[in-house]
Each structure stands twice: as C-alpha cells, then as structure tokens.
C-alpha cells in the first residue's frame, strides 16, 4: 500500500494556473459586483455586506440600547436620529424611510432599499473606510418597522456629527476664516476625488451631505462626506443612470437627462464647484446673487430658472463675478468645475490650484491603519458565526433569503449561490431554526454542484456520519476524487479508505505535480549529467537542490548530491528563507526514506525553523506506520540532536486538512492530531504530558487532547500517568478534576469543542474526526470517566456561570447533539442532574437553547418533564420566556405539562411571549390555558423575569409595555388587545394592583416630547376605548392620591389632557395635598394672573388653558 501523506499548504500547493483560477473565482464574488436588490428585503445581501465589518461578533449597540433616539432630520431615503449615549459614545441612527401602506408605490420602497444597499456597499469598502473625510459606519442593528412588525429591517449606526451638517453650521451663524474655507473646500474635494479613484460616483454633493465633526482641538472642525444612497459604482457606470439627487446642485447634463457613464464623475465635479461657491459666499445660496432667478428657491419657477441658467449661461463667470477681492482665487476653481461642457472639468486640477501655496494641510479625522482594515478585508462570504449573533427572530428571515439566493439559478452568479447553499448547510448541521442535520446534505450537494471546494471535500464525511452515504454514492465519490486531485488532505485520506486503486492513481498525479513545482526548470531524470562541483544553487525561497529533492522524495537525486557534491555538508544543514532544513522538509512531506537518508548523512536534527519547529514536531504525520518504524525514527532524530521538549510558536490551521498546528512541544502537536502511536513513543522517550505551552498555563498535551477529542491520545496519556505515578504532579484523579485549584478540570476542555474550526462546530468536528467523530467523542469521555473524571464541574471553577454545572448541561449550551447523546449512553443518570446556580435540569437548558432535537432526545430517555428551576418554573414556562416557536411547546404539552401562573410573581408565559412580541405564541398560550385562568394569565402582575426586576407585586404586561414607550408601542398594544379579545377577555387598565397605578398614570409621567406626543395620545385613546375605563377614569394612585389627569397637567401634555377630559375626568379632584389639576394649572400662572415668563412653558400652557375653557373651567378664577 502506498504511504499516505500530510502536508501544509506551503508544501502541497496547487499549480499556479489553479491558484490564478481560484483568485479569479473569489474576485467574482467581490461585494462590488453584487446585483441590485430585487425583492424587499434582501436580508442576505445586507448581512453579507455588514459581515465585512465584523460587527456581529463585537460589542455594538443593540436596538434596545437605541430606543431613546431623538429625531434629527430626514432626507429622501433615510430618517436620522441621535441615539442616547451608549458606553460613553453617541451615535447617529439612519433608518430607511419605508412605506407599506395600501396603494403606495412599491417601486418607491424598493428604491429606498436599493439606497440602503448602495450605502452599505460604499461604507463597508475597506478602501473607503480608510479615508478620514468620509463618514464611518459603526454598526448595523435590526429593528421592527412601525408599518411591518412581522419582519425586522436594518438601520445604520453611524458616527455622530457633533456640529450637524455644513448648512446647519452656517444657519447657526458659524463663520470660517479664509484659510479655514480653503481647508474645508480641499478636504471635501479630496474625499470626492478619492471616491472617484476607487470607482464611486457620489451623485448628490450638497451642503446637507457634508457632516461636521469635532477635530483634534476644540476650535477645529472636520468635514466628512456622507449619504451614498444616490451613488453609482464603477462596475455599473455603463448600465446605471443616476438614481437621483438634488436638482439645485446637479450638473446641467443630469438635469437634461443626457448624462452617460463616462461623464458621471465630471457631474460630481460640477456639484463640487457649486458647493465651493456656496462656501465662498459664507453659506448663502449662490443663486441669491443671480438676478434672473426669482426667490424663494423652493418653487418650480425658481428651479426652472436655475436649470435654464445652467444650460445657457456661464455659471463660472457669474460665480467669479460674485466674489470679493480677497476670495478671487476661487475663480480658477470655478473655471475648472462649473463649465457647461463636462469635458472641460478637472477636479484634480482644481484641488492642485486650491493647494498651490500648500497652506491647506489635511483637515481630516484619524485614518485607520492597514492592520485594522485588513482584519475583515476578505470577508466576501456569509458566516454562520454572524448568523448566531443576529437573534432568533431575524434568523428565519435570513435563512429564507439564504435559501432563495442559493436556488436563484440564472439570476445570481454561482459563487454567491454556492456560498449561500454552504451557509444553509451549516445552519442545518447546527440544527438551528428548526432544521435537521439530514437536510444539510441536500444543501451541501447543491453547493458542491456549484463548485464549492469545501462542500465537495466534506460531502463524503458528512454523508457517512449521517448514515446516508450509499444513497448518494456515485456523486459523492466523484466529488471526493475531484477534491483529492486538488490536493485537499481530508479528501485524500477518505479516498484511501473508499477505493485504494483510485487513491494510488491520484497519489502519483499529486507527486508528479509536486515535482514540477519544486523543479520548474530542471529535468529529474537520474541519468541527467550534472556537474555541481563548486556550485550551490539557491532559488528565491533560499532553497538549494537538496531542499527540493527532500520535498519531492527524489532519493536518487538526493543520494547523488550527497555523494558527488563537495559542499554536501553545507547543503545538508542549509536553511531556506523560513529557516527550514532539508531534513525538516522531508518530515513535513512525510517521506521517511528521505529523512533516513539525510539522517544517515549526518543531518543536524537540532536545527529549528524560524517558528521553532524541529523535525520531531512533525513526527505526528507518521502515525499510520508501524510502532517500530516510528520509534526508530524518533530515536535517530534524538541521537542527531533533536530536543523532545522544544517549544515552537507556530499555531495556525492547515489550509487543506483544517487541522490545527498547535504551538508547544512535539507532544502537544501529536496530541492535537490524535496521533496515538507517536504520543506513546514520545512519552517513552521522556516527553512531559503535563508541561504547558509557555504562553498558556493550562495548555498541556493532555488538555489539548481533551479539547480536540483526541481519544487515542487521551487514553495513552492517562494510562502513562497512571502507570508512571507522576508523584510531583499528583495522582491521575487529582489531575483530571483539578483537586488542588478546582479552577479548570479536564472535563471543561472536552466540552469546549468545535468553535476553533473555521466552518462552525459541527462541520469542524466531522472534518476533524471523519466518520468516526461520534466514536472519538465517546471514547474521550469514557477514558476520562475510567480514570476518575467527575461529570459535573466543581463549584470553585473560575467562570461563575459554570460553577457546579453538569457536563451534559454545558454540552447542551454548546449545542453539541452528538456529545449529549454520548453522555446519555455512557451515564444515563446525568439526564436528571441539576446545576448548582439555577437548579435547572438538562431539559431546561435544551428548552432554553430552542433545540427540538435535544428536547426529543432527553424525553426519549424518560427524563421527568415536570422538573422545575429555582424560580419554580417548568420547562414549558421557561420556553415562553425566551423563544417564540410552537414546536417545543406542543411537544411539552403532549408530555402532560401545562401553562401555569407562577405564585411568586415571576412573569407568566403570556407575559413572556408578549414582551418579546411573539403574538402567535401568546395566542397559543391562551388557547391552551383553562378558560377560568385566562384572565389572570393575561393580567397577573409580575415583578421578575429574564429581562426585568421590580418590587412585588410588579406590573402587568400592559404596564410593562407602556413603561418604555417608543414609536412601535401603539401597534404592539393593538396586537395585545387583538390577541386578548379573540378569547373574549379584557386587559385590566390597573397595571400595578399594589398601589392602584393605572396605565393612564404611566402615560401621564411622560413629558412633552415631539417624538412621542402622538404615541402617548394614541395609547391613551386605545386604553380608554378598549379597557372600558369610563366609570373609574379618576382612579387615584395609593402613593399620592393623584389622578392621571393631575399628572398630565403637571407635565403639560396637551394631547393626554384632551383625551382624559373627553373621557370625563374631573379636573377638580384634589390630591392628598389638596391640589386639584385646575389648581395646579392656576399655580403655574404669575401672581397677577398673567401667563408665565418662560417661553416654552407659556407655549405649552396656552392651548391647555383654552382646552379647559372649552369644558367650562376658567383658569383665572381663584380656587
């Protein structure tokens, strides 16, 4: 049988032609080539773009953190809000202006989405993000739209401009010196020129799209271009006309509709010229100085005059004529930008002229370093890691978009389709969104058929692991051979198992390909006459002929060189540019014959490469050989100087095999690769299984073996420790359970598996262990149990969330179905073990993770479904507090559980469902609640839950919703009433029975606020209409004896006062201090009966006074 070989990407790489083809393929899926949105919303396109920032895995504001946003302004495509400070930072939120009302133009909505798409395409480009005068995108949040609560929509989180827009600065009376003007014009022009250099036409240059930020000093300002919703990308210039813009600031050819692709950048230059004219006139509309244009400018007559003026007259001359003497230098800029003929415009020449005296030093913000920008520069594919961070309610929508993209034959290029199919396959393997692992094969098959190399190489292992290989045998084998021929190691390994004869053919092809790469300009015919005397050949990588022969296994050439070349000792221990000797390369190429030839010739095995690897670090690749051969090679290496405990710093993932090259000693490397025979040999020659990596005190070879589920390595190391009785390190039971410190028992790394792999936990485990991955996990756990490992983490462990946590519960939290199954098979009693912190059985953890497969698995093992956590909540109640699906609740109901009303004021299932806007689940809860208990289920006051904590008895769900009012609250409350009324039930308006605090009392606590005044009024009318409160509208609070009207008058909320008076509230009812709402209003007047002097209060009081007068109550009378 031929020898199987391992390799890193450096030593078994594809031909240059294949590499070029792969690079072209990756270039095809660059985000700049993505097609426009065609449906609303295209979640995957938006998420794909957002993934380039790496924002989902980092700390960024959540929608909840941004609810206090105040309205700033709006444009054609976005509304802008100023968010309250989040972690000492203020953000601007750009929400797309979407309309979903009946009869509205759907094309308009699609246009808004396309603007969002364009904005993201520009702002996520790493080149654009590097410029200091272009506004930065900080994050993306997903929010419910007021007109579309069923779906989530993206909003852009931007850096906040402290001084607003350029036009706003001028309106506030801000003036710039002449030098500051020049710097301002140069900075804006430089940013625009940079956009053009990178193939982006802005399309809407105007003062409102220049944001002003605080500079390094309090007196300095930094301008930044923003709003790319009307941009055109270079790749679309030939096909896409300008999407819009502002007519007053557009070039004449745009206004006349005769623009073409080659002139679009020059149209931007014209708009820049108008902006420069605007700045030169201290923020006044430049057409103010033109006699032919009537004022005001916001009517059709003025716009038509400006259009004709741009078409028939020289704007450049008019602009130059309006300048004062000290600003005459602007004339040259106008002449280079404001010409009617686009071909005469030159933005770069204008910038050169503007900076001819070199007085305009860069006026920009900090430029991000290349190191930071390169972090996600190549993220052109969707990541399941990001999918996990998006939350359970938007995940199904993105999954649907992924599936639609994968199926979109003929509409989307194959690379994007294959990436989408691969993402769906990974989601299925993770059993997210109700998907099952068996569904993954169809998506993997689709990805493979579209050319996805990872899908082709993994299809055999995953189909085998799921027991479905024989159903797809022919197609899977075809993909396996194709992957093996490309040099992908896991495919080569699998091919040897499936068909040895085909493997031999592929092996020879790969070996010949390696020879060609090593010797591109040489013949390897052993009969080739050579005269190497006095000559040492070295290529660009610093490799001599012996390096190349060792890599390719050319024994005859190697022996000839060692016999005939006088400089053979120099060649023998020479190091290439990476510090590697021929002996190290022979070991990496898994060529034991070449290694023996070099060792017999005196090769020094003590020489390490630049990362610290010596030949012993690659002993693990020989694990499939006989024990005697491995021991002989190890002994020879040690005799030739190799250090068995030498540490290397190399730590990366092999590009083809996806196996980790872990730093540390040779034993670390062998343990991580589960090379059981090599581990045994190294231990026999004195390797220390408890020696940690220098940079990580826990990373011993045993810890690594547990982490990677290297079952053979774990068993060998534990047997060695038990037999050798390593007294100074403690007994094996103490080592496994960390009896001395109890901070990190060996069970912990066993559970923390999967997430170091590039393609997610399940794919990583299958790729690592092949068809035996479940057996490897099972054997690892059995080996630990055999030697005394406890199946529950100690109470003193470092991590507070893991203290006293059963291993099975931790595995459920990591969503590892196969490991849970292994533990239940090995130790069935663990199914009932509760954790020390929450006293939750494993079933609760499975429900909390929304994993149907895990719930079914636990129930099939006859666990008690009626177990409760320390709050007394059942698994059914637990689910309603975290998720919104129906499958698990139906499953638990079939096991005899019921929806219950907790007696300890913990939130009810109905409360939990409504608080997360899960209206279908809320309906399901009431449907399965006894009719006599429904009213209490709806109106039970709650003081604690997963998301809030108040003093008992707490508030009802209506009170909870009203306590955090925002634009969507009226629609959410309407849905609440609809769900309740479907069962002929009512919602109590008393939201805190302990102090008779009503829903109207809560609303009366909100002051006058332009953003939510209409919201408060709408909510008050809903409550009055739906809760039948006309008989007790003046219910007073136990705290202060005040009515809701008293509070509304106190905060001068006109809309709420009107609603309450209309509902019959009595303005003469006093509180405990004897002050009625009328008296309170009179007290706001000055002693002589006149209006207050505070302008804002006067404006708020006057309509309320008139309102009371309309109901017959005179404010001027003495109370």
ABEGO torsion letter per residue (X at the ends): XBBBBBBBAAABBBBAAAAAAAAAAAAAABAAABBBBABOBBAAAAAAAAAAAGAAABBBBBAAAAAABBBAEBBAABBBBBBBBBGGBBBBBBBBBBBABBGBBAAAAAAAAAAAAAAAAAAABAAAAABAABBBBABBBBBBBAABAABBBBBBBBBBBAAEBAAAAAAAGBBBBAAAAAAAAAAAAAAAAAAAAAGBBAGBBBAAABBBBBBABAABBBBBBBGAAABBBAAAAAABBBAEEBAAABBAAAAAGABBAAAAAAAAAAAAAAAAAAAAAGGBBAAAABAABBOBAABAAAAAAAAAAAAABBAAAAAAAABBAAAAAAAAAAAAAABABAAABBAAAAAAAAAAAGABBBBBBBBBBAAAAAAAAABABBBAAAAAAAEAAAAAAAAAAAAAAAABBGABBAAAAAAAAAAAAAAAAAGBGGBBAAAAAAAAAAAAAAGBAAAAAAAAAAAAAAGAAAAAAAAAAAAAAAAAAAGBAAAAAAAAAABAAAAAAAAAAAAAAAAAAABAABBABAABBBBABGBBBBBAAGBBAAAAAAAAGBAAAAAAAAAABAAAAAAAABBBAAGBBAAAAAAAAGBAAAAAAAAAAGBBAABBBAAGBBAAAAAAAAAABBAAAAAAAAAAAAAAGBBAABBBABBBBBAAAGBBBBBEBAAAAAAAAGBAAAAAAAAAAGBBAABBBAABAABBAAAAAAAAGBAAAAAAAAAAAAAAGBAAAEBAAAAAAGAAAGABBAAAAAABBGAABAAEAAAAAAAAAEAAAAAAAAAAAAAAAAAGBBABBBAABABAAABGBBAAAAAAAAGBAAAAAAAAAABAAAAABBBAAAGBBAAAAAAAAGBAAAAAAAAAAGBBAABBBAAGBBAAAAAAAABABAAAAAAAAAAGBBBBBBAAGBBBAAAAAAAAGBAAAAAAAAAABBAAAAAAAAABBBABBAABBBBOAEBBAAAAAAABBBAAAAAAAAAAAAAAAAAGBBBBABABAAAGBBAAAAAAABBBBAAAAAAAAAAAAAAAAAAGAAAAAABBBAAAGBBAAAAAAAAGBAAAAAAAAAAGBBAABBBAAGBBAAAAAAAABBAAGBBBABAAAAAAAAAAAAAAAAAGBBAABBX
